Amino acid sequence: MILTIADNLTDLINSATLSQEIVAQRSVMPKFSLEDLSGVKIAVVPASMEQELANRSEVETSYSIEVGIQKKVSSAVDSEVEPLIQLVTEISDLIRSNRVLGSAIWVKTERNPVYDRDHLASQLVFTSLLTVTYTAIE
């Protein structure tokens, strides 16, 4: 089920009209070189799951999916970083507005920090991570 949710989330992102052209890819172990990051890279990664008894016969499962957004920038200036922050916000809003993926229901999206300042300062790579939680009764 977690792979299906990750696939559905990837399809949702890829079907959206956003401020920048992007292609999200589901991956179990994303790894990009600096050369790969010349354009925006979006990796959708199944991250974790937690189960608990919902009632006598059903289990409630929480699934966490991570959506990583990265791009190499030429400098850490507002004019390069702000459009990427906007893109991440658009993706977050898209996820929130499409609350049902198959039999899974969106619960929350975490984005802390908004972007990784260390990556930006040391490597000139914008990196943002959304952790999206869905739940399903099975």
C-alpha positions in Angstrom: 0.0 0.0 0.0 2.8 2.5 0.8 4.3 2.1 -2.7 0.8 2.6 -4.2 0.3 5.8 -2.2 3.8 7.0 -3.3 3.0 6.2 -6.9 -0.4 8.0 -6.7 1.3 11.1 -5.1 3.9 11.1 -7.9 1.1 11.0 -10.5 -0.7 13.8 -8.7 2.3 16.1 -8.8 3.2 15.2 -12.4 -0.4 16.0 -13.6 -0.5 19.4 -11.9 0.1 22.8 -13.6 2.6 24.6 -11.4 4.7 27.7 -11.8 7.7 25.6 -13.0 7.9 22.6 -15.2 8.8 19.6 -13.1 8.8 15.8 -13.2 8.5 13.9 -10.0 9.9 10.4 -9.7 9.2 7.8 -7.1 12.4 6.3 -5.7 13.4 4.2 -2.8 16.9 5.7 -2.6 17.2 9.0 -4.5 20.7 10.2 -5.0 21.6 13.1 -7.3 24.9 14.5 -8.3 25.4 18.3 -8.4 25.3 18.0 -12.2 21.9 16.3 -12.0 20.5 19.3 -10.1 20.7 21.8 -12.9 17.0 21.5 -13.2 14.4 21.0 -10.4 14.5 17.4 -9.1 11.6 16.0 -7.2 11.9 12.6 -5.5 8.9 10.9 -3.9 10.0 8.4 -1.3 8.0 5.9 0.8 9.4 6.7 4.3 7.5 5.0 7.1 4.3 3.4 8.3 2.7 2.9 11.7 -0.2 0.6 12.5 -2.6 0.6 15.4 -5.9 -1.2 16.1 -8.9 0.9 14.9 -11.5 -1.4 16.2 -12.0 -5.1 16.8 -11.6 -6.0 13.1 -9.7 -3.2 11.5 -6.3 -1.6 11.6 -5.5 2.0 11.0 -2.3 2.6 9.2 -0.4 5.9 8.9 1.9 6.2 5.9 4.6 8.8 5.6 5.8 9.8 2.2 8.7 12.2 1.7 8.7 14.6 -1.2 12.2 16.1 -1.7 12.7 19.1 -4.0 16.2 20.1 -5.0 17.9 22.4 -7.5 21.4 23.8 -7.9 21.4 27.6 -7.9 24.1 30.0 -9.1 23.9 32.0 -5.9 21.9 32.1 -2.7 20.0 35.2 -3.6 16.3 35.9 -3.1 15.6 36.0 -6.8 16.7 32.4 -7.2 15.5 30.9 -4.0 12.0 32.5 -3.7 10.6 30.9 -6.9 11.7 27.5 -5.4 10.0 28.2 -2.1 6.9 29.2 -4.1 7.1 25.9 -6.0 7.3 23.9 -2.8 4.3 25.8 -1.4 2.3 25.0 -4.6 3.1 21.3 -4.2 2.1 21.4 -0.6 -1.2 23.1 -1.4 -1.8 20.6 -4.2 -1.4 17.7 -1.8 -3.7 19.3 0.8 -6.4 20.1 -1.8 -6.4 16.4 -3.1 -7.0 14.8 0.3 -7.9 11.3 -1.0 -5.4 9.0 -2.9 -7.1 5.7 -3.5 -8.2 4.4 -0.1 -5.7 6.7 1.8 -6.8 10.0 3.3 -4.4 13.0 3.7 -3.8 13.8 7.4 -0.9 16.4 7.4 2.1 17.8 5.6 5.2 18.9 7.5 7.8 21.3 6.1 10.4 22.0 8.8 12.6 23.7 7.9 11.2 25.4 4.8 14.5 24.8 3.1 17.9 23.5 4.2 20.0 26.6 4.8 23.2 24.6 5.2 22.8 22.9 1.7 22.2 26.4 0.3 25.2 28.0 1.9 27.7 25.2 1.5 26.7 23.7 -1.9 24.4 26.3 -3.5 21.7 23.6 -3.5 18.1 24.5 -2.6 16.7 21.5 -0.7 13.2 21.3 0.8 11.5 18.2 2.2 7.8 17.7 2.6 6.7 14.8 4.9 3.2 13.9 3.9 1.1 11.6 6.1 -1.9 9.6 4.9 -4.0 7.2 6.8 -6.1 4.2 5.8 -8.4 1.7 7.6 -7.7 -1.8 6.5 
